[in-house]
Amino acid sequence: MKRPGRVPSHLCESLHKRLNAYALAASAAGVSTLALSQASQAKIVYTPAHVVLHARSSAHYYIDLNHDGVKDFTFSHGYFYSATSAFWGSIVQMQPYKSNGGRIMGGGYPMALPKGIKVGPSDRFSHYGIMAWARGTGRSQNTMFAGSWANDGKGTQNRYLGLSFTIKGKTHYGWARLNVSKFRFAATLTGYAYETVPNKAIITGKTKGPDVITMQPATLGHLAAGASAIPAWRTEPAGGTH
């Protein structure tokens, strides 16, 4: 008796086609299954970014360091202007999102760290996140500045914030790379990273090596965050501009 054709092999081929189509669709949506599986094994997860908060504007951007759909920090710029008195104020901040265990490295003001600095358990952290602050009247008269990132009004380029936050109750360390322009300040977030091993220090600026994986902002974590997952080329308005 002649046996029927090998139907299972055809079913497997069909299944493979469907899985391949699904994988392509997922990739188009910015979800990389391979990247997510690698991230669980990696020691450092790095996310490049280009988030610009313009001068004379009020806007904020949520940072999800480990791409789990939970907001960890809020990067924000605030601006105030009074037409009657010509008084203005400008402030750049990085704040823990609500009460999620986030901290910023530094005391009174967050430190503007250079590349290659260790951020870990032995460092001092606080909730205080004012990076740069300025106020004045007119265009430049009677201007006052405060904060390590203000640099007496000159701004700071390619420096790092040391960060700590919790994942399932355990402390992890990370960094955010930022630029702050001079005078009234425009602020740009250019990347961030975190250490997947709890209580292990991380080196600011480390983005390459066998223990590093690079992930894009539009990963599963950002998609799960819904409307709060703002693309890197946009900001979320929080007020008017002048």
N, C-alpha and C positions, 0 to 999 in steps of 0.2 A: 504494500500500500504506500502510495506516494505521500510524503509528509507535506503539509502546507508550508507556504513561504514563512520566513522568519519575521513574523509580525512584530515581535518585541524590538528588533533592531530599528524598524521604521518608527515605532513609537518613541524610542530613545532619540532618534534623529529629530523628530518633531519637537520633542521636549527641549532638546538642545537649542533649536531655533527659537523657541519661545523664551528660553532663559537668556539667550544672547540679545533678543529684542528688548527684554526687560532691562538687561544690563546697560544697553545703549540709552534707553529712556531714562534710567536712573542717573547715568552720567550726564545727560543733557540737563537734568534738574539740579546738577551740582552735587550729587551724592555719590561718593566713591566707597563701595563696600571694601575694596582692598585697603584704601587709606584708613578707614575706620578700624579694620582689624589690625593694621600695623600700628595705629595710634595706641591701641591697648597694650602693645608690647614695647613701644618706644619709651625712652626715658625723658626726652624733651620733645614737646609738640610746639612747632613754630607756625604762626599764621601771619603772612605778609598782609599789609593793609595800606590804604591811602585815603584816610578820612580827614577832610579839611573843614575846620570850623573857622569861618572867615571873621576878620576884624569887623567891628561895628555890627555884629549880629549876635543873636542868642540862639544857641542850638546845642543838642546833645546827642551822644551816640553810646549805645550799650555794648559792652564787651563781654563776650562769653569765652573765657580763656580755654576751657576744655571741651567746648562744642557739645554740651549736653542739654542745651535748650534753656539753661538757667542763667540769668543775667548776673554777672559777677561784679562789674564795675561800670560806672557812668562817667564818660569823658565829656566835659561840657565847657562851653564858653558863654559868658554873660556880658551884656553891654547895656549901659544906661546913658542917656543923654537928655539934658534939660535945655530946651531952646531959650527959655527965659533967662537962665543964668549962665548958659554956655558951659555948664558943669557936666563932665562925663566920667564914667567909670568902666573899667574893663577887668575881667577876671577869667582865668583858666583853671579848671579843677579836674581832678580825678578822684572820684568818691566811691566807696563800697556801695553796692546796690542794696539799699535797705539794711536789714540785719542778717546778712548771709555769712558773717565771719570774716569779711574782707578787711585788709589793712594796707596802709601805704608806708613804705620805708622812710623814716625821718622823724623829726621831732615837731618843732613848731611849723615848719614848712617841709614838704617832701624834697628829698635830695635829688639833684640832677646828676645822676651817676654816669661816668664814662664807661666805655666798653671794657669788658674783662673783669668786672667787679663781682665778687661772690655775694649772693643774696640768700640768706638762710636763717636758721634758728637763733644764731648769736646776735642778729641785728635788731635794731629798735624799730618798731612799727607803731602807727597810730591811725586813727580814723581821719585825722586832719589831712585834707587833700588839696589845699590851695597852692597851685604851682606858681602862678604869676598874678600879680594884682597891681593895678595902676588907677590913678584918678588925677584929674586936673581940670583946668578951665581954659577955654579957647583952644588954639591949635597945639601949643606946647608949653604955655606959661604955667608956672606953679604946679608942675607935674610931680607926683610922688609914686614910688615903686616899692614893691615888697615881693619876697619870694625868691628862692634860688633860681627858678627858671626865668624870672624877669631879668636878672643880671644887670640891674641898674638901668633898665630900659633898652638894653642891647639885644635881648632875646637869647635863646639857646638852641643849638642845632645838634641833632644826632646824639641826644642824651637819653638816659633810661630811668624809668621809675621802678623801684623794687616793690614787688607786690607779694602778699600772702592771702590765701583764701582757703576755704574748706571744701572737701569732697567727701561726702558721707561721714562727716564729723572729724576727718583727718586733715591736718594742715599741709598745704602744698605751696611752693614758692614759684614766682614767675617774674616777668618784667614786661614793660611796655616801652617801645622806642618812639620818641616824639620830637617835634621841632616847635619852638615858640618864636615867633617873629618879634622884631623890636617895637617899641613905643606902645600902641594900643593893642597889640598882640593879635595875630592869627595863629591858630594852633593846628598841627598836623600829626595824626597818629600814623606811623609808618610800619608798625608790626608789633606783635606780642608773642610771648611764649610762656610755657609752664613746665615744671618738672612733674612727671607722672608718679614718681616714688615719693610717698609721704615723708615730710620732715627732712628731705634732702635738698641741699643748697643748689642753686642754679647760677650760671655765669651769664652776666648781661651781654647781649649781643651774639651769643652762640646760636648759629643757624645752620651749621654744617657739621657732618660727622656721622659715624655709624649709629650713634645713639640719638639722632635727630630726624624727625619726620616733618615735612612741610605740608600744611593743609590750607585750603582756600576758605575764605569766609563763608561761602555758600555751601557749607556742609550740612549734614543731617541736623546738627545742633542748632544752626541758624534757621534752618527750615522749620524746625519744631517750635522755634520762638515766635513764629508767625510775623505779625506786622512789626514787631520790635526789631526784627533782623534787618536793619537798614543796609542796603548795598554800600560798598566802600566809597562809591563816588557821590553819595548823597548824605545829607544830614537831616535831622528831624527838627523843624522849626519849633522854637519855644517862646517866640516873641517877635516883635517887629525890629526893623533895622532903621538906622538913621544915617 
